[in-house]
Amino acid sequence: MTIKTRNIADGAVTSAKLAAGAANAAAIGLNTITGAQLAGQAAAVANGGATMALRVAVVRYNFAVDGGATPVTPAVNVTLPAGAVVLGGAVHGDPAGAVTAAGAATVSIGTSAGSGVASILAVTGKASFANDAVIINTATATPFVMTAAGTVVLTIATGPLTAGIFDVIIFYALGVSVT
């Protein structure tokens, strides 16, 4: 199975939609992307016909394929490009593949280059990766810019993983460019 990044269709993100999103985000108190950040993007889109490519990347960790010793570069992976602004995402535990370890293993998720070893997910205990669990990733509260292109890498500490499957879902944007 190959999982690739996808663009949102041209015209799907407009200044009006971003402004509406800003108002909705502020109204319900979202702290992932603030109303001001969305309003700023709406202004950027409105000024000069600029466009922004929003993307979703999905990486799958599967113990049977990837093993459990650190560092792990999952076989089903993507390269996040230099300059990508990583805005957030989640980790989703596979319903049939809870993460297990001989000890009290922890997992952090970052990239091979361009960001820190825990930039996508801070150190998290194996119990958090339960069947069908959803973990909000670190980049949701602390967005960052990729300084170089890099693939997703897991750092495992306090003992190797012995089983499990989970998906790392990453939301990122490529910079605003004038068309």
N, C-alpha and C positions, 0 to 999 in steps of 0.2 A: 504494500500500500504506500503510495506517495502522497504526501500532503504538501501543498504549495501555498505561497502567499497569494492573496487576491486583492485587487483594487476595488474600491467602491466605484460604481458606474459614474462616468462623466455627468456632471449636472446634478448628481445626487446630493452634493453638499453645496448649498447656496448660502449667501449672507443672511437671507431671511430665515432659513432653517437653523443656522447657527445662532442667530439672535433669539429665536424661539427656544432653542435648546438652552441658551444661557438663562433665560427667564425661568424655564422649568427647573433647571439645576439649582438656581438660587431659591426658588420657591420650596423645593423639597429638601434643601440643605445638603446636597451632595458635596462630599469633600474630595472626590477623586479628580474631577476637572471643574474648577470653579466657574461660576457664571461670568466672572470677569475674564477668565481665560477664553471662554467660548465667545464672548462679545468681542474680544481682541481679534480672534480668528475671523469673526464675521466682518470686522472692519478691514482686515487684510484682504479678504475675498472681494469686498465691495470696492476697494481702491485699486483701480487699474486692471480689473479682470484677472486677478491672480488665482491660481488653483493650488490645491493641496491634495496629495494622494494619501489617504488613510488606508492602512493595511492591517491584516490579522495574520500572524504566523502561528503555526501549531507544531510543536515538537512532541514526539512520543517517547517516553522512557519505558522500556520493557526489559525486565530483568533477564528473561530467557534469551534475549538478543544482545543486550548491552552489558550484562554482568553487574556486579554490585560494589566493586572496589573503586576508590577515587583515583584520579578524576574520571568521570564518565562523559563521553561525547556520544549522545544517542545516535543510533543509525538513521532514524527518521528525524531529520534536523533541517534547519534553514540557516542561511547566512543573513544576519541583519546588516544592512549596508552602513558604511560610514556616513555620518550626518543624520541618521535616523533618530527621531525623537521618540523614545520609548515612554509611552504614556500610562501603561498599566496592563492588566490582564488577570489571569487566574491560573491555578493549578487544579485539575480535576482528576480525582482518583477513579480509576476504572472500576465499574460495578463488580467485575469478576476478578479483580487483581489487587487486593490490598497489599500495601508495602509491609514486608516483614524483615527482621534482622535478628541475628543471634544476640545482640546487645541493645543498648539504647541509642541506635544510630540516629544521626541528624543529616539533613540534606540542605544545601544552599544551592542557588542557581544563579549563574552569571553567564558571561560570554568568554570565548577564547581570546578575544582582543577587543579593545574599544570600550570596555566597562569593567567594573569590579567583579570578583567571584561571587558576590551575593547581591548584585545590583537588581536582579529580577526577583529573587526570593531570598530573604534573610534566613539564617540558620533556623530550621524547623524540625521538630521531632518526628520520628517515623509514624507515631500514632496519628498525626494530623492527616496522613495520606490514606485514610480509611476508604473502604469501598464507597464510591459515589460522593466523596467529600469534595467540597470546593474551598480552596484557599485563595484569598485575594493576595496578589503578589506585591512585593515591596515597591515596585515602580509605580503603582497606583498612587501612593502617598508621596513618592520621591521620583518624579520623572527624570530622565537623563538623556543626554545626547551621545550616540555612539561616536567615539573619536576615531575609530578604525572599524572596518568590517570584521565581524566575528560570528562564530557559531555558538549555539547554546551548550554550556558545560555544567554538569552537576558536580558539586564537591560533597563527598560523603565522609562524615567523621564519626568517631566513637564506634567503630566496627562497620563491616560491610553489610550492604543489603543482601537479603537471601531470596527475595521474591517480590513481585509487584509490577504494576503497570499504572502509569499516569500520564496525562497530557499537560503540557505547558502551553498556555494560550497567551500570546503577546500582542498587545495593541500598539502600533507605532505609526508615525507619520513621517513622510518625507517632506523636506522643507518647502516653504511657499516659494513658487516661481511664477514670474509673470509670463503669460502666454501671448 
